[in-house]
């Protein structure tokens, strides 16, 4: 969803303040543009000015930068900035944030959706207020202006406004009466505070200010924050003072840069060995037993669990499908995988013996957050697997298992996916340890195999040039992906990556399902990726998938096979083979998905498409 940034710095006369507020906000927006790139805007407050100064422009941030070069804003002591993913109203200049009210004295930016905006808008129109946009945000601006005129206190006005709004929102506001102040509010939408020396920051993500400070505050649900150069004050919506939790960001600004790669996605594909290694780091004690300190659920509760439900959306849901195979095999607990946006609407059967596992990169995915709340209301325990510290979902869960992938900027997930899978393996092994379903030496053996995976992932990346060559030649408007067992969610993820990035039809199927209908799609020249299980896999899966390859090739398909090194059986039936290192069956997704990521990234690049910011998509979906 939208990216928001706020800055409050040193007070002073117009002659002795710097342009730092604007530069900080623009740098923050650059780092947050992955959250939305339909438009961008800023508002600054200069001491002594009678109004805020605002500039905004449809399109990417570069358009705003060009506008600011042509129409500079005055030097200031406070600033807010916004990069938008459009919901209410199209991506136009008029609908871009900030939105002004109180005769230009007040500026507001917003992340989320205000569900009762239509009724509020009608009320203001009846009072003679003229609206300049189609957005729900402009309603919040006029409401905040009215409350400020009544109280003369911007924080109090924000609290009053927040209690009149329905939906999800983070709001930031500045007013010309208060040139060194930014006020924010959060309800079901992310907002964090960065603590500086003689300056403070706000952002929808720590990436907004990590180049300036790595010390941050977690804001809770239904809280209002006021920042100045020297002070941060947090209250709840009733006005009671709150002491938020401080945390340190464990990565620096360089982690959010491209580092010489063409795109963030390309960089993040190359980051994957480290992301997996970091997620595994420090998870065992001196005796070699798993110690997942973040879990905070008593072992007696975990021993009593009789069902696990994984809730997630998109790529994270496919990580959940991989988890199902591993956890059921290691722990003998039934596992269901649910799309979070469907979960609570079908009246799921939950109890105090149900463990709900929520998987989300951002920790702010609204569908998943609502599912977490529903699960807890039904008495289930919730464990979240999250990449972003300070986010909402881990704070509202009973336990959390953090991945350590570092910031993922590209909209299409890569390293977060592998880190999520790795975290679910750790969870499965920990449950097996607690419940006694595997012997300690068996768990140690799997952990040893897991620790070898970063090097294997690196080998796949290093050998990716043939995948890139094939991607550059590809001219089909449809691609199919087939897999069995853990290869099935890999096939679905491969198809999703191609849809996200190249905008072509792509579908992932269980390979055994192909003869039950999807084979009708096969025609001469159709590219079909097939993820082949290891020849050492159980239940003759390998030979069955080889038969599937023969079936589709006999009907003219171009077969692109991902197979284990040394698997000679695939050679007679494959037009292309992309080799991956020999890997235990349950861990294979960590290597078999990598060629599919490379393929989608390269195909989109070859077609001149924006790999990092594909059309109509945003990184974190913070609305339902």
Rosetta blueprint (number, residue, H / E / L):
1 X L
2 X L
3 X E
4 X E
5 X E
6 X E
7 X E
8 X E
9 X L
10 X L
11 X L
12 X L
13 X L
14 X L
15 X L
16 X L
17 X L
18 X L
19 X L
20 X H
21 X H
22 X H
23 X H
24 X H
25 X H
26 X H
27 X H
28 X H
29 X H
30 X H
31 X H
32 X H
33 X H
34 X H
35 X H
36 X L
37 X L
38 X L
39 X E
40 X E
41 X E
42 X E
43 X E
44 X E
45 X E
46 X L
47 X L
48 X L
49 X L
50 X L
51 X L
52 X L
53 X E
54 X E
55 X E
56 X E
57 X E
58 X E
59 X L
60 X L
61 X H
62 X H
63 X H
64 X H
65 X H
66 X H
67 X H
68 X H
69 X H
70 X H
71 X L
72 X L
73 X L
74 X L
75 X L
76 X L
77 X L
78 X E
79 X E
80 X E
81 X E
82 X E
83 X E
84 X E
85 X L
86 X L
87 X L
88 X L
89 X L
90 X L
91 X L
92 X L
93 X L
94 X L
95 X L
96 X L
97 X L
98 X L
99 X E
100 X E
101 X E
102 X L
103 X L
104 X L
105 X L
106 X E
107 X E
108 X E
109 X E
110 X E
111 X E
112 X E
113 X E
114 X E
115 X L
116 X L
117 X H
118 X H
119 X H
120 X H
121 X H
122 X H
123 X H
124 X H
125 X H
126 X H
127 X L
128 X L
129 X L
130 X L
131 X L
132 X L
133 X L
134 X L
135 X L
136 X L
137 X H
138 X H
139 X H
140 X H
141 X H
142 X H
143 X H
144 X H
145 X H
146 X H
147 X H
148 X H
149 X H
150 X H
151 X H
152 X L
153 X L
154 X H
155 X H
156 X H
157 X H
158 X H
159 X H
160 X H
161 X H
162 X H
163 X H
164 X H
165 X L
166 X L
167 X E
168 X E
169 X E
170 X E
171 X E
172 X E
173 X E
174 X E
175 X E
176 X L
177 X L
178 X L
179 X L
180 X L
181 X L
182 X E
183 X E
184 X E
185 X E
186 X E
187 X E
188 X L
189 X L
190 X L
191 X L
192 X E
193 X E
194 X E
195 X E
196 X L
197 X L
198 X L
199 X L
200 X E
201 X E
202 X E
203 X E
204 X L
205 X L
206 X H
207 X H
208 X H
209 X L
210 X L
211 X L
212 X L
213 X L
214 X L
215 X E
216 X E
217 X E
218 X E
219 X L
220 X L
221 X L
222 X L
223 X E
224 X E
225 X E
226 X E
227 X E
228 X L
229 X L
230 X L
231 X L
232 X E
233 X E
234 X E
235 X E
236 X E
237 X L
238 X L
239 X L
240 X L
241 X E
242 X L
243 X L
244 X L
245 X E
246 X E
247 X E
248 X E
249 X L
250 X L
251 X L
252 X L
253 X H
254 X H
255 X H
256 X H
257 X L
258 X L
259 X L
260 X L
261 X L
262 X L
263 X L
264 X H
265 X H
266 X H
267 X H
268 X H
269 X H
270 X H
271 X L
272 X H
273 X H
274 X H
275 X H
276 X H
277 X H
278 X H
279 X H
280 X H
281 X L
282 X L
283 X L
284 X E
285 X L
286 X L
287 X L
288 X L
289 X L
290 X E
291 X L
292 X L
293 X L
294 X L
295 X L
296 X L
297 X L
298 X L
299 X H
300 X H
301 X H
302 X H
303 X H
304 X H
305 X L
306 X L
307 X E
308 X E
309 X E
310 X E
311 X E
312 X E
313 X L
314 X H
315 X H
316 X H
317 X H
318 X H
319 X H
320 X H
321 X H
322 X H
323 X H
324 X H
325 X H
326 X H
327 X H
328 X H
329 X H
330 X H
331 X H
332 X L
333 X L
334 X L
335 X E
336 X E
337 X E
338 X E
339 X E
340 X H
341 X H
342 X H
343 X H
344 X H
345 X H
346 X H
347 X L
348 X L
349 X L
350 X L
351 X L
352 X L
353 X L
354 X E
355 X E
356 X E
357 X E
358 X E
359 X E
360 X E
361 X L
362 X L
363 X L
364 X L
365 X L
366 X H
367 X H
368 X H
369 X H
370 X H
371 X H
372 X H
373 X H
374 X H
375 X H
376 X H
377 X H
378 X L
379 X L
380 X L
381 X E
382 X E
383 X E
384 X E
385 X E
386 X E
387 X L
388 X L
389 X L
390 X L
391 X L
392 X H
393 X H
394 X H
395 X H
396 X L
397 X L
398 X L
399 X E
400 X E
401 X E
402 X E
403 X L
404 X L
405 X L
406 X L
407 X L
408 X L
409 X L
410 X L
411 X L
412 X L
413 X L
414 X L
415 X H
416 X H
417 X H
418 X H
419 X H
420 X H
421 X H
422 X H
423 X H
424 X H
425 X H
426 X H
427 X H
428 X H
429 X H
430 X H
431 X H
432 X H
433 X H
434 X H
435 X H
436 X L
437 X L
438 X L
439 X L
440 X H
441 X H
442 X H
443 X H
444 X H
445 X H
446 X H
447 X H
448 X H
449 X H
450 X H
451 X H
452 X L
453 X H
454 X H
455 X H
456 X H
457 X H
458 X H
459 X H
460 X H
461 X H
462 X H
463 X L
464 X L
465 X H
466 X H
467 X H
468 X H
469 X H
470 X H
471 X H
472 X H
473 X H
474 X L
475 X L
476 X L
477 X L
478 X E
479 X E
480 X E
481 X E
482 X E
483 X E
484 X L
485 X L
486 X H
487 X H
488 X H
489 X H
490 X H
491 X H
492 X H
493 X H
494 X H
495 X H
496 X H
497 X H
498 X H
499 X H
500 X H
501 X H
502 X H
503 X L
504 X L
505 X E
506 X E
507 X E
508 X E
509 X E
510 X E
511 X H
512 X H
513 X H
514 X H
515 X H
516 X H
517 X L
518 X H
519 X H
520 X H
521 X H
522 X L
523 X L
524 X L
525 X L
526 X L
527 X E
528 X E
529 X E
530 X E
531 X E
532 X L
533 X L
534 X L
535 X L
536 X L
537 X L
538 X L
539 X L
540 X L
541 X H
542 X H
543 X H
544 X H
545 X H
546 X H
547 X H
548 X H
549 X H
550 X H
551 X H
552 X H
553 X H
554 X H
555 X L
556 X L
557 X L
558 X E
559 X E
560 X E
561 X E
562 X E
563 X E
564 X E
565 X L
566 X L
567 X L
568 X H
569 X H
570 X H
571 X H
572 X H
573 X H
574 X L
575 X L
576 X E
577 X E
578 X E
579 X E
580 X E
581 X L
582 X L
583 X L
584 X L
585 X H
586 X H
587 X H
588 X L
589 X H
590 X H
591 X H
592 X H
593 X L
594 X H
595 X H
596 X H
597 X H
598 X H
599 X H
600 X H
601 X H
602 X H
603 X H
604 X H
605 X H
606 X H
607 X L
608 X L
609 X L
610 X L
611 X L
612 X L
613 X L
614 X L
615 X L
616 X L
617 X L
618 X L
619 X L
620 X L
621 X L
622 X L
623 X L
624 X L
